[in-house]
C-alpha cells in the first residue's frame, strides 16, 4: 500500500527488499529489484548496498556481494554490521587472513 501511495519511497522499497531477502529462494530476484530501485534513487543509501550484498551472498555470487559490502562500508565505515557481513563474505569465498589475533 505504501508503494501505491509513494512508488519512490526509499524506506518502503528497502524494507520490501529486506523481506524478500529473508524469505530467500525464489524471492531473491525480487529482493534485488527492490534494492536496485533504492540504489538508483539514492546511490548513497548504504543499507541497500548491504541488503543487496546479502542477496548476492545467498546466491553464491560472492564477488558481487563483496563489492556491495565494500560500497556500504565506504559510505558508512563505522557500521559494524557492514564490516561483519563483508568479513563473512570473505570467509565464504575462502579468503582468510590473519589479523594478528
C-alpha positions as CSV (number, residue, x, y, z in Angstrom):
1,X,0.0,0.0,0.0
2,X,2.9,2.4,0.8
3,X,4.3,2.0,-2.7
4,X,0.9,2.7,-4.2
5,X,0.9,6.0,-2.4
6,X,4.6,6.7,-2.9
7,X,6.2,4.5,-5.5
8,X,9.6,6.0,-4.9
9,X,9.6,5.7,-1.1
10,X,13.1,4.5,-0.3
11,X,12.2,3.2,3.1
12,X,9.3,1.0,1.8
13,X,11.4,-0.3,-1.1
14,X,14.3,-1.1,1.2
15,X,12.2,-2.9,3.7
16,X,10.4,-4.9,1.0
17,X,13.9,-5.9,-0.3
18,X,14.9,-7.0,3.2
19,X,11.7,-9.1,3.5
20,X,12.3,-10.8,0.2
21,X,15.9,-11.5,1.2
22,X,14.8,-13.1,4.4
23,X,12.3,-15.2,2.6
24,X,15.1,-16.4,0.3
25,X,14.7,-18.9,-2.5
26,X,12.6,-17.7,-5.4
27,X,12.1,-14.3,-3.7
28,X,15.8,-13.3,-4.1
29,X,15.5,-11.8,-7.6
30,X,12.6,-9.7,-6.3
31,X,14.8,-8.5,-3.4
32,X,17.5,-7.5,-5.9
33,X,14.9,-5.5,-7.8
34,X,13.9,-3.6,-4.7
35,X,17.4,-2.9,-3.6
36,X,18.4,-1.8,-7.1
37,X,15.4,0.7,-7.1
38,X,16.6,2.2,-3.9
39,X,20.2,2.5,-5.1
40,X,19.0,4.1,-8.3
41,X,17.0,6.6,-6.3
42,X,19.8,7.2,-3.8
43,X,23.2,5.9,-4.6
44,X,24.4,6.9,-1.1
45,X,21.9,4.7,0.8
46,X,24.3,2.2,2.4
47,X,21.8,-0.2,3.9
48,X,20.6,-1.2,0.4
49,X,24.1,-2.0,-0.7
50,X,24.4,-4.2,2.4
51,X,21.0,-5.8,1.7
52,X,21.9,-6.4,-1.9
53,X,25.2,-7.9,-0.7
54,X,23.2,-10.3,1.5
55,X,21.2,-11.4,-1.6
56,X,24.3,-11.9,-3.7
57,X,25.9,-13.9,-0.9
58,X,22.8,-16.2,-0.6
59,X,23.0,-16.7,-4.4
60,X,26.7,-17.7,-4.0
61,X,27.7,-14.6,-6.1
62,X,30.5,-13.7,-3.7
63,X,32.3,-11.2,-5.9
64,X,29.2,-9.1,-6.3
65,X,28.4,-9.4,-2.6
66,X,31.9,-8.3,-1.7
67,X,31.6,-5.2,-3.9
68,X,28.3,-4.3,-2.3
69,X,29.5,-4.8,1.3
70,X,32.6,-2.7,0.4
71,X,30.5,0.1,-1.0
72,X,28.3,0.1,2.1
73,X,31.4,0.3,4.2
74,X,32.8,3.2,2.1
75,X,29.6,5.1,2.7
76,X,29.4,4.3,6.4
77,X,32.8,3.0,7.6
78,X,31.8,2.7,11.2
79,X,28.8,0.4,10.8
80,X,29.7,-2.9,12.4
81,X,27.0,-4.8,10.5
82,X,28.6,-3.9,7.2
83,X,32.1,-4.9,8.4
84,X,30.8,-8.2,9.8
85,X,28.9,-9.1,6.6
86,X,31.9,-8.3,4.4
87,X,34.1,-10.5,6.7
88,X,31.5,-13.4,6.4
89,X,31.6,-12.9,2.6
90,X,35.4,-13.2,2.6
91,X,35.0,-16.4,4.7
92,X,32.5,-17.8,2.2
93,X,35.0,-17.0,-0.6
94,X,37.7,-18.9,1.3
95,X,39.7,-15.8,1.7
96,X,41.2,-16.0,5.2
97,X,44.0,-13.9,6.6
98,X,45.4,-13.3,10.0
99,X,44.7,-10.1,11.8
100,X,47.3,-10.8,14.4
101,X,44.9,-12.5,16.8
